[in-house]
Amino acid sequence: MSLYDDAVLVLKDVEGQEELRQAYLDHLAAHPDGMWKACTAGHVTASALVIDPGHGRVLLTLHRKLRMWLQMGGHCEPEDATLEAAALREATEESGIQGLTLLPGGPVRLDRHPIPPPCHCHFDVQYAVVAEPGSVQTISEESLDLRWFAYDEVPQVADDSVVRLLETARTRL
């Protein structure tokens, strides 16, 4: 099964956000290359919120280009067999934390957002991962900083999409 096929199957099973979910499926139907960065009409990305539930905190990255506190994530790569694998790879690469575990139940949320040209938007499929107690993060070249934030600190530093992702992930925990 291709990553495209996996994405379609995953999106068909997402509960809630029906209108947005259908927009993702319509985009992929219209753009067979819609999984890849080269698709300038927009492309699917995979992200993951790193959670330390034992300490009631999340790890956010200060994104080098956007200069915003965000969850880990990015573009799908040819070696990604599934959206889950892409999200886990991105979370591991950007956090430097090995042994992250995906929260069961598939994607936590969907978030479509505009990005600077040449592309027009990201169709982000958002997951959550749990970090082992005592995990130590390492800043990647994509980040200006990595920092743990208590759940109640997130609304002061991150945008609404990250806050909604955290709220939904906490409900799943």
Secondary structure, DSSP 8 states (H G I E B T S, - for coil): --HHHHHHHHHHH--S-HHHHHHHHHHHHH-TTTTSTT-TT-EEEEEEEEEETTTTEEEEEEETTT-SEE-EEEE--TT--SHHHHHHHHHHHHH--SS-EE-SSS-SEEEEEE--TT--EEEEEEEEEE--TT------TTEEEEEEEEGGGHHHHB-HHHHHHHHHHHHH-
